[in-house]
Amino acid sequence: METTYENFFEQRFAAICTKLDQSGAVGSLSKEFSQLKNDQARVQHVLGLPAVNTLLQLPPLKQQKSSSKATELRNAGNKCFAQKRYSDAIELYTQSIAASASSVDGAGENSNGNELALALANRSAAAFHMSEYKACLADITLALKHGYPEKMAYKLYDRRGKCYCALEQPDSAMASIQEGIRCLDMADLGAKKTAAWHKDFTAQLQVCVGMDKMRNGTKCDDVKEATNDDTRKPAPCVSDGHKNTTFTSLSDHCEVVFSPERGRYLVAKCNIKPGEIILIEKPYASVLLPEYRWSHCQHCMSRTISVVPCLHCSAALYCCEACRDEAWATYHRAECRCLDLIFTSGVGKFGHLALRTVAMETLAWRMEYKQKMDAGEYDGVLDILKGCNANGKYVADDYNAIYHLVTHSQDRAVHDLFRRSVMAVFLTRCLQRCGYFDEIETTGDTEADVIYIGGLILSHLQLLPCNAHEISELQLDRNAVATSVSVEIGAGIYSTLSLFNHSCDPGVVRHMYAQTCVSRAIKTIYAGEEVADNYGVHFALQVKAERQEKLKSQYFFTCACVACCEDWPMYISETPSTPVWKCQHCRKPMKMGETTGTVSCRDCNSRRSVSDCIETLTNINADYQKAFDDLLRCKVDLAQPALLRHLEVLDELVSLPWRDYSSCQEAIKQCFSILSNCYNLSAK
């Protein structure tokens, strides 16, 4: 019977709690645990409990690779292929590829180096029939690399030539066809079939020659081997001269400030227009949700149909060998053997991300960091600069920035901290099983190393729910652009992004390019105003009571943004009537009721012409409607700039909340969603 890990941690934790309850010592243990002052002490306490040591032993690990399983899955894919169910075939071929032992590695049950090559070749055929030519080329390259039988290789070169023809790259096509002709000499086809293949190859060569002539003899540049990298949407960039000099992921139009009540947060140094980039940041660590592992890269999270397997496990797949190798060199070697267990045990995305955040650096690096902390190297730093490196820079790939994010330990209930501590022990044991603690010669106390690493994981388990961010992808239906929604595909920890405070009426919106986060202004943010993000509860979608409850339970604060203080209505409750006009001097709301003449400001008594406001609004509405129609037709290049101009005028004209303003914001968000991580459902 196959080993199952489903909800392993949850079941073990429940058993531990039952055992402790039966002992009659829960009260005294809870009191003792509540008095512990740091995460290392909590982990050490949990490690000393007999119930934990008895009930939290890791289960036997599954066989990672199996040629028999790979063959079974490939044969199932062949049946789908024969029925022209190419998407289903690709899914099964991908599972076969994940289960196949590499001819390079040679590991696994009943290892057969050809199984991986055969599955890759078959997947290339399905990709070709779906006109996914670049994916097909990538699979062909890998199939040949992993030992595809030379006597059958003519088929792959034939397919490769047709792909290059479809991509209008005749030079590469001709080279592939000529290689296919060469391979015919090694095929055992018989004279009649060999002659037929020669005829087909010759016809293809003539097509390529015709394509070459159409280019008027212009020689193409050498074509690089196609990989899935070619399909990624590049993230925008901010030039070095416009970056914040201390917080290097931020625009120089923002600065970070600190107050004892609100911690660190961002304010605008100058007026920031809608659409302006505020932040571009890669995560320190990230995880892909398990349900997307067959369709997305485990490392960079790009969508691909030609995933490349880990050489050692069947749980991790990548968009290319470069991502696979980089993942192994940084963190995957420390989770590889236990990844299936981590996916299904019940620790969730934050449990996995807590472990991976530790695994990003070796044990030797972690112990060196501990020595610096113990020596007080980071003591005496101003609150606003906590997490900066030795050069005074706050950078995305520096663990010190992650370490100094808030955990809210003091706000958590004893049971919550105890559960996270037991989870930290479980995840530390996963690291032990994967050899994380074996990478260096231990010169000190091994138990102390385990306690320290377990304490770091516990800190991460507390800070991640308050600081991690989802990585999402738009599921675009071109026939229903307005209602197309984004789905969460992963989670990442972004040190600078974590410094943004929340507002139920945020000033920025986040979009992901693979796993790179780009935050843009979604309204005009005036100099001196806070630059606020949104933590998942928006005034337009939830009533105040729901928002406050969510923020208090997960983030441990009571929101006092304008939308909460004034209890703004939800979008569905707003009426599309004439808006409340905005004062041109103090930007506060004008008095309501007047429809002609002038209206006065509630605060500074300045006056404004109502007819001028109505005329301006009327004049811009035609362009707004056209831009909205362009968006519905997916003409984002036309819609986006017009919508941003419209919002900028509204910022000078109307006070919030106003339904049409919210509609314009949502349209702009959808434009940016289409330009970032976006999957066209019609391409299925």
DRENKOL-295106 format. One record per residue (C-alpha): residue number from 1; residue in three letters; x, y, z. Coordinates in steps of 0.05 Angstrom, whole numbers. Layout:
N
REC:NUM:ALA:X:Y:Z
...
end
This chain:
684
REC:1:MET:0:0:0
REC:2:GLU:26:69:-19
REC:3:THR:47:113:39
REC:4:THR:-2:171:51
REC:5:TYR:17:236:84
REC:6:GLU:-52:269:81
REC:7:ASN:-60:316:141
REC:8:PHE:-2:281:177
REC:9:PHE:17:341:219
REC:10:GLU:-55:358:238
REC:11:GLN:-68:286:260
REC:12:ARG:-3:283:299
REC:13:PHE:-16:350:333
REC:14:ALA:-86:328:353
REC:15:ALA:-57:264:382
REC:16:ILE:-5:304:421
REC:17:CYS:-59:349:450
REC:18:THR:-101:288:470
REC:19:LYS:-40:256:503
REC:20:LEU:-25:320:543
REC:21:ASP:-98:327:562
REC:22:GLN:-100:255:587
REC:23:SER:-38:268:629
REC:24:GLY:-76:321:670
REC:25:ALA:-17:369:664
REC:26:VAL:-44:417:611
REC:27:GLY:-55:474:661
REC:28:SER:16:472:689
REC:29:LEU:46:461:620
REC:30:SER:8:520:592
REC:31:LYS:30:565:649
REC:32:GLU:102:544:641
REC:33:PHE:99:553:565
REC:34:SER:67:622:571
REC:35:GLN:126:647:612
REC:36:LEU:178:630:559
REC:37:LYS:209:693:530
REC:38:ASN:234:674:461
REC:39:ASP:224:626:404
REC:40:GLN:285:583:417
REC:41:ALA:261:571:488
REC:42:ARG:192:551:462
REC:43:VAL:222:501:413
REC:44:GLN:268:473:467
REC:45:HIS:208:465:513
REC:46:VAL:167:427:460
REC:47:LEU:227:382:444
REC:48:GLY:228:362:517
REC:49:LEU:157:337:518
REC:50:PRO:153:260:515
REC:51:ALA:87:264:476
REC:52:VAL:121:303:421
REC:53:ASN:181:257:416
REC:54:THR:135:196:414
REC:55:LEU:81:221:367
REC:56:LEU:117:269:320
REC:57:GLN:166:222:287
REC:58:LEU:167:230:211
REC:59:PRO:134:174:171
REC:60:PRO:172:130:122
REC:61:LEU:184:170:59
REC:62:LYS:156:149:-9
REC:63:GLN:198:123:-66
REC:64:GLN:212:187:-105
REC:65:LYS:221:158:-175
REC:66:SER:189:97:-206
REC:67:SER:198:75:-278
REC:68:SER:139:28:-273
REC:69:LYS:94:85:-250
REC:70:ALA:123:130:-305
REC:71:THR:108:78:-358
REC:72:GLU:37:69:-332
REC:73:LEU:25:145:-336
REC:74:ARG:56:151:-405
REC:75:ASN:12:96:-432
REC:76:ALA:-49:131:-403
REC:77:GLY:-25:194:-438
REC:78:ASN:-19:156:-503
REC:79:LYS:-92:136:-499
REC:80:CYS:-113:209:-490
REC:81:PHE:-67:229:-548
REC:82:ALA:-100:177:-593
REC:83:GLN:-167:208:-576
REC:84:LYS:-140:278:-592
REC:85:ARG:-148:299:-519
REC:86:TYR:-82:335:-522
REC:87:SER:-88:376:-457
REC:88:ASP:-104:313:-418
REC:89:ALA:-47:277:-452
REC:90:ILE:2:332:-432
REC:91:GLU:-21:328:-360
REC:92:LEU:-8:253:-358
REC:93:TYR:58:258:-395
REC:94:THR:80:311:-345
REC:95:GLN:64:264:-287
REC:96:SER:103:209:-323
REC:97:ILE:162:257:-331
REC:98:ALA:159:274:-256
REC:99:ALA:161:200:-238
REC:100:SER:216:182:-287
REC:101:ALA:288:172:-265
REC:102:SER:337:214:-305
REC:103:SER:387:178:-349
REC:104:VAL:437:227:-319
REC:105:ASP:419:211:-247
REC:106:GLY:398:139:-255
REC:107:ALA:360:138:-188
REC:108:GLY:294:105:-174
REC:109:GLU:258:39:-173
REC:110:ASN:269:-3:-236
REC:111:SER:308:55:-265
REC:112:ASN:304:60:-340
REC:113:GLY:339:120:-369
REC:114:ASN:297:119:-432
REC:115:GLU:230:128:-396
REC:116:LEU:241:202:-384
REC:117:ALA:263:214:-456
REC:118:LEU:202:176:-483
REC:119:ALA:153:216:-441
REC:120:LEU:186:282:-461
REC:121:ALA:182:263:-535
REC:122:ASN:109:244:-529
REC:123:ARG:93:309:-493
REC:124:SER:127:346:-549
REC:125:ALA:79:314:-599
REC:126:ALA:19:336:-558
REC:127:ALA:47:406:-553
REC:128:PHE:58:408:-628
REC:129:HIS:-15:390:-641
REC:130:MET:-36:447:-595
REC:131:SER:9:495:-635
REC:132:GLU:53:505:-573
REC:133:TYR:116:505:-616
REC:134:LYS:165:534:-565
REC:135:ALA:143:484:-513
REC:136:CYS:150:429:-564
REC:137:LEU:221:451:-581
REC:138:ALA:241:452:-508
REC:139:ASP:215:381:-498
REC:140:ILE:251:356:-560
REC:141:THR:317:385:-535
REC:142:LEU:308:351:-467
REC:143:ALA:286:284:-498
REC:144:LEU:349:282:-540
REC:145:LYS:392:302:-480
REC:146:HIS:363:247:-437
REC:147:GLY:377:190:-485
REC:148:TYR:319:186:-534
REC:149:PRO:334:124:-577
REC:150:GLU:377:144:-636
REC:151:LYS:340:98:-683
REC:152:MET:276:138:-670
REC:153:ALA:307:207:-668
REC:154:TYR:288:223:-740
REC:155:LYS:216:234:-714
REC:156:LEU:239:288:-666
REC:157:TYR:281:324:-718
REC:158:ASP:221:322:-765
REC:159:ARG:177:353:-711
REC:160:ARG:231:403:-694
REC:161:GLY:236:425:-767
REC:162:LYS:161:435:-771
REC:163:CYS:162:477:-708
REC:164:TYR:216:522:-735
REC:165:CYS:177:529:-800
REC:166:ALA:115:549:-761
REC:167:LEU:157:600:-723
REC:168:GLU:184:626:-790
REC:169:GLN:256:607:-775
REC:170:PRO:276:571:-840
REC:171:ASP:351:566:-825
REC:172:SER:339:528:-761
REC:173:ALA:285:486:-796
REC:174:MET:332:465:-851
REC:175:ALA:386:446:-801
REC:176:SER:336:402:-764
REC:177:ILE:310:369:-827
REC:178:GLN:381:353:-850
REC:179:GLU:395:322:-782
REC:180:GLY:331:281:-790
REC:181:ILE:355:255:-858
REC:182:ARG:421:235:-825
REC:183:CYS:384:197:-771
REC:184:LEU:344:158:-822
REC:185:ASP:407:118:-836
REC:186:MET:404:91:-764
REC:187:ALA:330:76:-765
REC:188:ASP:306:5:-779
REC:189:LEU:247:24:-824
REC:190:GLY:257:-17:-886
REC:191:ALA:268:10:-956
REC:192:LYS:196:31:-970
REC:193:LYS:186:71:-906
REC:194:THR:255:102:-910
REC:195:ALA:241:126:-981
REC:196:ALA:174:157:-958
REC:197:TRP:209:194:-902
REC:198:HIS:263:219:-949
REC:199:LYS:209:246:-995
REC:200:ASP:174:282:-937
REC:201:PHE:240:312:-913
REC:202:THR:257:336:-983
REC:203:ALA:189:369:-989
REC:204:GLN:200:405:-923
REC:205:LEU:268:429:-947
REC:206:GLN:235:459:-1008
REC:207:VAL:185:496:-964
REC:208:CYS:243:524:-922
REC:209:VAL:280:546:-985
REC:210:GLY:217:583:-1007
REC:211:MET:212:617:-940
REC:212:ASP:285:637:-945
REC:213:LYS:275:668:-1014
REC:214:MET:216:708:-988
REC:215:ARG:264:742:-940
REC:216:ASN:302:768:-1002
REC:217:GLY:365:731:-983
REC:218:THR:372:765:-916
REC:219:LYS:408:719:-868
REC:220:CYS:375:709:-801
REC:221:ASP:414:717:-736
REC:222:ASP:430:652:-703
REC:223:VAL:368:628:-667
REC:224:LYS:375:608:-594
REC:225:GLU:344:543:-573
REC:226:ALA:273:560:-553
REC:227:THR:256:555:-479
REC:228:ASN:197:574:-438
REC:229:ASP:235:636:-415
REC:230:ASP:214:667:-481
REC:231:THR:141:670:-460
REC:232:ARG:151:706:-394
REC:233:LYS:125:777:-388
REC:234:PRO:183:819:-362
REC:235:ALA:170:862:-301
REC:236:PRO:177:936:-312
REC:237:CYS:238:970:-281
REC:238:VAL:256:1034:-245
REC:239:SER:321:1065:-266
REC:240:ASP:375:1070:-212
REC:241:GLY:369:1145:-209
REC:242:HIS:296:1139:-188
REC:243:LYS:306:1087:-133
REC:244:ASN:304:1102:-59
REC:245:THR:376:1105:-36
REC:246:THR:363:1065:28
REC:247:PHE:303:1021:12
REC:248:THR:327:998:-55
REC:249:SER:262:965:-79
REC:250:LEU:224:1031:-71
REC:251:SER:216:1090:-117
REC:252:ASP:252:1153:-94
REC:253:HIS:184:1187:-93
REC:254:CYS:170:1151:-26
REC:255:GLU:204:1150:41
REC:256:VAL:198:1105:101
REC:257:VAL:180:1137:168
REC:258:PHE:170:1110:238
REC:259:SER:124:1122:296
REC:260:PRO:118:1081:361
REC:261:GLU:43:1072:350
REC:262:ARG:44:1052:276
REC:263:GLY:114:1024:266
REC:264:ARG:146:1035:198
REC:265:TYR:104:1059:140
REC:266:LEU:111:1098:75
REC:267:VAL:94:1169:56
REC:268:ALA:98:1206:-10
REC:269:LYS:156:1255:-18
REC:270:CYS:120:1288:-77
REC:271:ASN:54:1281:-114
REC:272:ILE:48:1212:-144
REC:273:LYS:3:1202:-204
REC:274:PRO:-43:1142:-216
REC:275:GLY:-4:1085:-249
REC:276:GLU:64:1108:-224
REC:277:ILE:108:1051:-200
REC:278:ILE:121:1053:-125
REC:279:LEU:158:987:-114
REC:280:ILE:190:931:-154
REC:281:GLU:213:873:-111
REC:282:LYS:231:799:-115
REC:283:PRO:214:756:-56
REC:284:TYR:268:732:-8
REC:285:ALA:233:665:-11
REC:286:SER:169:639:-43
REC:287:VAL:128:576:-50
REC:288:LEU:81:550:-104
REC:289:LEU:15:522:-81
REC:290:PRO:15:446:-92
REC:291:GLU:-45:446:-138
REC:292:TYR:-6:487:-189
REC:293:ARG:57:445:-190
REC:294:TRP:39:411:-256
REC:295:SER:29:476:-293
REC:296:HIS:77:526:-261
REC:297:CYS:151:530:-245
REC:298:GLN:166:513:-173
REC:299:HIS:221:565:-173
REC:300:CYS:199:626:-213
REC:301:MET:125:609:-217
REC:302:SER:120:621:-292
REC:303:ARG:65:581:-326
REC:304:THR:90:528:-374
REC:305:ILE:65:464:-406
REC:306:SER:135:435:-413
REC:307:VAL:158:429:-341
REC:308:VAL:226:400:-325
REC:309:PRO:230:351:-266
REC:310:CYS:276:352:-206
REC:311:LEU:329:299:-217
REC:312:HIS:315:268:-148
REC:313:CYS:241:277:-130
REC:314:SER:175:276:-166
REC:315:ALA:143:334:-128
REC:316:ALA:183:393:-157
REC:317:LEU:178:414:-230
REC:318:TYR:209:474:-265
REC:319:CYS:201:515:-328
REC:320:CYS:273:502:-349
REC:321:GLU:337:469:-326
REC:322:ALA:365:537:-304
REC:323:CYS:309:546:-253
REC:324:ARG:317:473:-231
REC:325:ASP:391:481:-219
REC:326:GLU:383:548:-184
REC:327:ALA:330:519:-138
REC:328:TRP:374:461:-120
REC:329:ALA:434:505:-106
REC:330:THR:394:550:-59
REC:331:TYR:338:514:-22
REC:332:HIS:310:452:-56
REC:333:ARG:364:404:-33
REC:334:ALA:341:419:39
REC:335:GLU:268:399:25
REC:336:CYS:272:351:-34
REC:337:ARG:261:284:2
REC:338:CYS:204:313:44
REC:339:LEU:168:357:-6
REC:340:ASP:110:309:-17
REC:341:LEU:102:305:59
REC:342:ILE:105:381:66
REC:343:PHE:53:390:11
REC:344:THR:1:345:42
REC:345:SER:15:344:117
REC:346:GLY:-29:404:134
REC:347:VAL:25:455:149
REC:348:GLY:-1:498:92
REC:349:LYS:34:550:50
REC:350:PHE:61:587:111
REC:351:GLY:91:524:139
REC:352:HIS:126:509:74
REC:353:LEU:148:582:66
REC:354:ALA:176:583:138
REC:355:LEU:219:523:122
REC:356:ARG:241:549:55
REC:357:THR:260:617:85
REC:358:VAL:310:579:129
REC:359:ALA:333:534:72
REC:360:MET:352:594:29
REC:361:GLU:418:595:67
REC:362:THR:462:538:91
REC:363:LEU:469:518:165
REC:364:ALA:539:547:165
REC:365:TRP:512:615:142
REC:366:ARG:457:612:195
REC:367:MET:505:598:251
REC:368:GLU:551:655:228
REC:369:TYR:490:701:229
REC:370:LYS:473:677:300
REC:371:GLN:543:695:322
REC:372:LYS:535:765:294
REC:373:MET:468:772:331
REC:374:ASP:498:746:396
REC:375:ALA:556:794:389
REC:376:GLY:507:853:384
REC:377:GLU:528:871:313
REC:378:TYR:457:895:297
REC:379:ASP:443:927:365
REC:380:GLY:432:1002:370
REC:381:VAL:402:1009:301
REC:382:LEU:347:1061:294
REC:383:ASP:278:1029:289
REC:384:ILE:269:1057:219
REC:385:LEU:333:1023:195
REC:386:LYS:324:954:227
REC:387:GLY:339:901:176
REC:388:CYS:389:942:136
REC:389:ASN:454:909:116
REC:390:ALA:525:930:135
REC:391:ASN:523:984:81
REC:392:GLY:459:1014:109
REC:393:LYS:416:987:52
REC:394:TYR:350:952:60
REC:395:VAL:351:901:4
REC:396:ALA:303:846:-18
REC:397:ASP:352:787:-17
REC:398:ASP:381:801:53
REC:399:TYR:355:755:108
REC:400:ASN:369:809:160
REC:401:ALA:309:848:133
REC:402:ILE:264:787:141
REC:403:TYR:290:771:211
REC:404:HIS:270:840:237
REC:405:LEU:197:838:213
REC:406:VAL:145:836:269
REC:407:THR:120:769:294
REC:408:HIS:66:793:344
REC:409:SER:88:739:394
REC:410:GLN:62:781:451
REC:411:ASP:-7:784:419
REC:412:ARG:-16:710:408
REC:413:ALA:-55:661:451
REC:414:VAL:-16:606:486
REC:415:HIS:-50:551:445
REC:416:ASP:-33:588:380
REC:417:LEU:41:594:400
REC:418:PHE:42:521:423
REC:419:ARG:14:496:357
REC:420:ARG:64:537:317
REC:421:SER:121:512:362
REC:422:VAL:101:439:349
REC:423:MET:97:455:275
REC:424:ALA:167:486:278
REC:425:VAL:193:421:309
REC:426:PHE:160:381:253
REC:427:LEU:190:425:199
REC:428:THR:259:423:232
REC:429:ARG:255:347:230
REC:430:CYS:240:351:156
REC:431:LEU:304:391:148
REC:432:GLN:341:339:189
REC:433:ARG:313:283:145
REC:434:CYS:337:320:83
REC:435:GLY:408:328:109
REC:436:TYR:406:403:124
REC:437:PHE:445:393:189
REC:438:ASP:496:346:155
REC:439:GLU:524:399:108
REC:440:ILE:579:422:155
REC:441:GLU:624:389:207
REC:442:THR:589:405:273
REC:443:THR:640:433:321
REC:444:GLY:590:453:375
REC:445:ASP:526:425:404
REC:446:THR:482:393:351
REC:447:GLU:421:398:395
REC:448:ALA:434:473:402
REC:449:ASP:437:480:327
REC:450:VAL:370:444:320
REC:451:ILE:338:489:373
REC:452:TYR:365:552:340
REC:453:ILE:340:532:270
REC:454:GLY:273:510:300
REC:455:GLY:268:578:334
REC:456:LEU:279:613:268
REC:457:ILE:224:571:235
REC:458:LEU:178:588:293
REC:459:SER:192:662:283
REC:460:HIS:176:655:209
REC:461:LEU:111:618:226
REC:462:GLN:90:679:265
REC:463:LEU:113:735:219
REC:464:LEU:89:704:154
REC:465:PRO:13:710:165
REC:466:CYS:24:785:178
REC:467:ASN:77:798:125
REC:468:ALA:74:748:68
REC:469:HIS:36:764:4
REC:470:GLU:-1:722:-46
REC:471:ILE:27:711:-115
REC:472:SER:-32:711:-163
REC:473:GLU:-50:700:-236
REC:474:LEU:-109:728:-275
REC:475:GLN:-154:675:-307
REC:476:LEU:-173:715:-368
REC:477:ASP:-237:701:-405
REC:478:ARG:-235:746:-467
REC:479:ASN:-310:741:-472
REC:480:ALA:-319:765:-401
REC:481:VAL:-260:810:-386
REC:482:ALA:-295:851:-332
REC:483:THR:-311:789:-290
REC:484:SER:-246:751:-301
REC:485:VAL:-215:738:-233
REC:486:SER:-145:727:-205
REC:487:VAL:-128:664:-167
REC:488:GLU:-73:653:-116
REC:489:ILE:-18:608:-143
REC:490:GLY:34:618:-88
REC:491:ALA:60:661:-32
REC:492:GLY:124:700:-20
REC:493:ILE:158:741:34
REC:494:TYR:177:811:9
REC:495:SER:215:851:60
REC:496:THR:201:921:33
REC:497:LEU:129:907:13
REC:498:SER:118:885:85
REC:499:LEU:131:957:108
REC:500:PHE:67:983:75
REC:501:ASN:11:995:125
REC:502:HIS:-61:979:109
REC:503:SER:-119:1022:87
REC:504:CYS:-189:998:68
REC:505:ASP:-183:1050:12
REC:506:PRO:-111:1036:-10
REC:507:GLY:-66:1081:-50
REC:508:VAL:-29:1024:-86
REC:509:VAL:-46:960:-122
REC:510:ARG:0:899:-129
REC:511:HIS:11:856:-191
REC:512:MET:59:798:-201
REC:513:TYR:105:785:-260
REC:514:ALA:123:712:-247
REC:515:GLN:140:724:-173
REC:516:THR:166:795:-179
REC:517:CYS:118:844:-145
REC:518:VAL:103:911:-177
REC:519:SER:63:961:-136
REC:520:ARG:32:1021:-171
REC:521:ALA:-9:1080:-148
REC:522:ILE:-83:1069:-158
REC:523:LYS:-101:1142:-141
REC:524:THR:-65:1208:-137
REC:525:ILE:-23:1207:-73
REC:526:TYR:-5:1277:-52
REC:527:ALA:61:1297:-20
REC:528:GLY:61:1280:54
REC:529:GLU:4:1230:49
REC:530:GLU:13:1157:70
REC:531:VAL:25:1106:14
REC:532:ALA:-20:1050:39
REC:533:ASP:-30:979:14
REC:534:ASN:-90:934:25
REC:535:TYR:-88:871:68
REC:536:GLY:-146:836:34
REC:537:VAL:-207:875:60
REC:538:HIS:-233:933:19
REC:539:PHE:-288:981:37
REC:540:ALA:-322:970:-30
REC:541:LEU:-329:895:-18
REC:542:GLN:-339:885:57
REC:543:VAL:-375:923:112
REC:544:LYS:-334:956:167
REC:545:ALA:-349:903:220
REC:546:GLU:-323:846:176
REC:547:ARG:-261:885:158
REC:548:GLN:-245:903:229
REC:549:GLU:-254:831:253
REC:550:LYS:-208:804:199
REC:551:LEU:-153:855:211
REC:552:LYS:-156:846:286
REC:553:SER:-152:770:284
REC:554:GLN:-96:764:233
REC:555:TYR:-57:830:239
REC:556:PHE:-72:851:311
REC:557:PHE:-94:923:299
REC:558:THR:-158:963:294
REC:559:CYS:-161:1000:228
REC:560:ALA:-170:1075:232
REC:561:CYS:-168:1092:158
REC:562:VAL:-215:1145:131
REC:563:ALA:-261:1091:102
REC:564:CYS:-269:1060:171
REC:565:CYS:-274:1125:210
REC:566:GLU:-328:1151:163
REC:567:ASP:-359:1082:153
REC:568:TRP:-361:1087:77
REC:569:PRO:-415:1046:42
REC:570:MET:-399:984:1
REC:571:TYR:-397:990:-75
REC:572:ILE:-465:957:-84
REC:573:SER:-495:1007:-35
REC:574:GLU:-466:1069:-69
REC:575:THR:-513:1108:-114
REC:576:PRO:-487:1133:-182
REC:577:SER:-515:1202:-169
REC:578:THR:-478:1269:-174
REC:579:PRO:-414:1263:-132
REC:580:VAL:-392:1306:-73
REC:581:TRP:-343:1356:-104
REC:582:LYS:-273:1364:-77
REC:583:CYS:-244:1430:-52
REC:584:GLN:-188:1454:-97
REC:585:HIS:-150:1484:-39
REC:586:CYS:-152:1435:19
REC:587:ARG:-178:1374:-20
REC:588:LYS:-234:1363:31
REC:589:PRO:-307:1350:11
REC:590:MET:-350:1409:-8
REC:591:LYS:-420:1417:21
REC:592:MET:-474:1373:-10
REC:593:GLY:-540:1393:-41
REC:594:GLU:-523:1448:-90
REC:595:THR:-533:1430:-163
REC:596:THR:-522:1500:-193
REC:597:GLY:-482:1562:-176
REC:598:THR:-424:1551:-128
REC:599:VAL:-412:1505:-69
REC:600:SER:-370:1519:-7
REC:601:CYS:-319:1475:28
REC:602:ARG:-338:1445:95
REC:603:ASP:-269:1460:123
REC:604:CYS:-238:1522:92
REC:605:ASN:-302:1554:63
REC:606:SER:-270:1561:-7
REC:607:ARG:-321:1561:-63
REC:608:ARG:-324:1523:-128
REC:609:SER:-368:1528:-189
REC:610:VAL:-417:1469:-192
REC:611:SER:-430:1480:-267
REC:612:ASP:-355:1478:-282
REC:613:CYS:-349:1412:-244
REC:614:ILE:-408:1381:-281
REC:615:GLU:-382:1405:-348
REC:616:THR:-313:1376:-335
REC:617:LEU:-344:1309:-314
REC:618:THR:-388:1308:-375
REC:619:ASN:-331:1323:-422
REC:620:ILE:-286:1266:-396
REC:621:ASN:-341:1214:-392
REC:622:ALA:-342:1200:-467
REC:623:ASP:-268:1182:-467
REC:624:TYR:-278:1141:-404
REC:625:GLN:-333:1100:-436
REC:626:LYS:-291:1088:-498
REC:627:ALA:-232:1066:-455
REC:628:PHE:-277:1018:-417
REC:629:ASP:-303:989:-482
REC:630:ASP:-231:980:-506
REC:631:LEU:-215:942:-442
REC:632:LEU:-274:896:-453
REC:633:ARG:-244:880:-521
REC:634:CYS:-176:868:-488
REC:635:LYS:-146:929:-522
REC:636:VAL:-105:946:-460
REC:637:ASP:-55:989:-496
REC:638:LEU:-112:1037:-513
REC:639:ALA:-153:1030:-450
REC:640:GLN:-99:1036:-396
REC:641:PRO:-72:1107:-410
REC:642:ALA:-142:1135:-421
REC:643:LEU:-167:1105:-355
REC:644:LEU:-107:1132:-317
REC:645:ARG:-120:1202:-346
REC:646:HIS:-193:1197:-326
REC:647:LEU:-175:1177:-255
REC:648:GLU:-126:1234:-249
REC:649:VAL:-181:1284:-267
REC:650:LEU:-229:1252:-219
REC:651:ASP:-178:1260:-163
REC:652:GLU:-180:1335:-173
REC:653:LEU:-256:1336:-181
REC:654:VAL:-293:1289:-134
REC:655:SER:-291:1266:-62
REC:656:LEU:-294:1193:-42
REC:657:PRO:-331:1148:-38
REC:658:TRP:-362:1151:-107
REC:659:ARG:-384:1090:-147
REC:660:ASP:-357:1113:-214
REC:661:TYR:-289:1127:-183
REC:662:SER:-286:1055:-156
REC:663:SER:-307:1028:-224
REC:664:CYS:-250:1066:-258
REC:665:GLN:-200:1039:-207
REC:666:GLU:-224:968:-219
REC:667:ALA:-217:976:-294
REC:668:ILE:-145:1001:-285
REC:669:LYS:-129:942:-240
REC:670:GLN:-155:894:-293
REC:671:CYS:-111:927:-345
REC:672:PHE:-49:915:-302
REC:673:SER:-73:844:-287
REC:674:ILE:-75:829:-362
REC:675:LEU:-5:857:-370
REC:676:SER:24:816:-312
REC:677:ASN:12:742:-293
REC:678:CYS:-45:725:-339
REC:679:TYR:-72:660:-367
REC:680:ASN:-117:663:-427
REC:681:LEU:-171:611:-414
REC:682:SER:-189:608:-487
REC:683:ALA:-120:580:-501
REC:684:LYS:-136:516:-462
end
